[in-house]
Amino acid sequence: MHSLDERRRKASTMVAILGEALGPRLARADALNLGCSTGIIDEYIAPHVRTMTGVDIDEPAIALATSRVAAPNLRFQLGDAMDLASADETFDVVICSQVYEHVPDARRMMAEIRRVLRPGGVCYFAATNRWAIIEKHHRLPFLSWLPARAADRYIRWARKGDAYYERHLGYGPLLDLVSAFRREDYTGKVLSNPERYGAGYLFPTRFAHFAARSMYGLLRRMFPGYIWLLWKET
């Protein structure tokens, strides 16, 4: 489980990006967070939107979120990202951060996101690249590069679990996954000015920042992860 500080830092970046993209519309937005877990990100974002709804398939996490977070415009729901209970065109903002690799059918999830977004609405989509050298969740080199059975054996060998359940996509397949939306790439913007988006914590040294910017410019398809805004056209 991610640390409290890490989730709050991620939430601050989300608010900065969405605030820039939506302007005063953000304060009037009905927002949905998929894979909300214990509600840390939702709690941070709630003061910046009209309503905030967190959805997760993990019943204990939803119970904990409901018990520990209280805000008049914030609620949590047990639910499946591939089969949302919400009506069509319910939300102005959907947050889908590091979720696609966890669901059995990412295309079905993206179709649900598009269904529940209002025309002109936006999905904040943060995604890890399959070709990242260090896999994000288990911190093992080249794990996501491997076929499923080899990845399962690697996980067991490293004593990180019984199986590798995440299924990452590379850059091209990710573009195909989000092709029903108009995509606005914020990765380069964040790399160019991380402080503007509350993302300075990603680059502890100047060299780390320089290396990340250089890699994105030269080897975009191999970059570890992306931040995209996905707009539902009116």
C-alpha positions, 0 to 999 in steps of 0.5 A, spaced: 500 500 500 502 506 498 504 511 503 500 517 505 505 522 503 506 519 496 498 519 495 497 526 497 503 528 493 500 524 487 493 528 489 496 535 489 499 533 482 492 531 479 489 538 482 494 542 479 493 539 472 486 538 472 486 546 475 490 548 469 486 544 464 479 546 467 480 552 470 474 555 474 470 549 471 474 544 476 470 547 482 463 545 479 465 538 477 462 532 479 469 527 480 470 520 480 476 516 482 477 509 480 481 504 484 480 509 490 483 504 495 482 507 502 480 514 500 486 518 501 487 521 494 479 523 494 480 526 501 485 531 498 481 532 491 474 533 494 475 540 497 477 542 489 470 539 486 463 539 487 462 532 488 467 526 489 466 519 488 471 514 490 470 507 487 473 500 489 472 493 488 476 492 495 471 491 500 475 492 506 478 498 503 472 502 502 469 500 509 476 503 511 475 509 507 468 510 509 469 510 516 475 515 516 473 520 511 467 525 512 466 530 508 459 533 505 461 532 498 465 525 498 462 518 498 465 511 497 462 506 493 464 498 492 464 497 485 467 494 479 471 499 474 468 495 468 461 495 470 460 502 474 453 503 477 453 510 475 448 513 470 450 515 463 454 522 463 454 523 470 461 526 471 465 531 469 472 528 471 474 521 472 481 519 475 484 513 472 491 513 475 495 506 475 489 502 474 488 499 467 493 494 469 489 491 474 483 490 471 481 483 467 479 487 461 482 494 460 478 496 454 471 495 457 473 499 463 475 505 458 468 504 455 465 505 462 469 511 463 467 514 456 460 512 458 459 516 465 463 522 462 459 528 460 460 531 453 466 535 454 469 531 460 476 529 462 479 523 464 486 524 468 489 517 466 496 515 469 499 509 466 505 505 467 509 503 460 510 495 460 517 497 457 519 500 464 525 497 466 523 497 473 516 494 474 512 499 478 508 495 483 513 490 485 520 494 484 523 488 480 527 489 473 524 487 467 518 484 470 513 487 466 517 485 460 516 477 461 510 472 458 505 471 464 508 464 466 515 467 466 513 473 470 509 468 475 515 464 476 519 471 477 515 473 482 515 467 486 523 466 486 523 474 489 518 472 494 513 477 492 507 473 491 504 467 488 503 470 481 504 476 477 496 479 476 498 486 473 498 486 465 501 492 462 501 495 455 506 498 451 506 505 448 502 503 442 497 499 445 496 504 450 495 509 445 490 504 442 486 503 448 485 510 449 483 512 442 476 513 443 478 520 446 482 526 444 488 525 448 492 531 451 499 529 453 501 532 460 507 528 461 512 533 457 509 539 461 510 535 467 517 534 465 519 541 463 516 544 469 515 539 475 514 544 480 508 547 477 505 541 477 507 539 484 511 534 482 518 536 484 518 530 488 519 525 482 526 528 481 530 528 487 536 531 483 538 535 477 541 529 474 535 525 475 530 531 472 535 532 466 535 524 465 528 524 465 527 529 460 532 527 455 529 520 455 522 522 454 525 526 448 529 521 445 525 514 447 518 516 448 516 509 447 520 506 453 519 512 458 516 508 464 510 512 465 505 517 462 500 522 464 494 524 459 488 527 459 483 524 455 477 528 453 470 526 451 468 530 445 462 534 445 
